């Protein structure tokens, strides 16, 4: 960050709440929320940086808006070679001990937050 931006942000901490609320109105164009001074300082610091260096990329903003509106979010397909198929055996030699693990199943999570594929590895004796 450039020095003037750092000074602006540092100065926020010493301002009275009335002055912070006036800055909020100026930077956001809305009435400030009825929160404590610390919240206003953090929000204003973020806004100053956003106006100086730019905000979120359009793709990230679209995903956030979809999450707020409880819409399904488009996810990228995994890159080739990054997922293990059921039956894949992993062998590891460590300190003279050979360990084998085999992927037995894939489970889909019903959690809207997780929504990811979980890989279960089961210990098997090496043959």
Buried (B, 14 or more C-beta within 10 A) or exposed (E): EEEEBEEBBEEBEEBEEEEBBEBBEEBEEEEBEEEEBEEBBEBBBEBBBEEEEEEEEEEEEBBEEEEEEEEEEEEEEEEEEEEBEEEEEEEEEEEEEEEBBBBEEEEEEEEEEEEEEEBEBEEEEEE
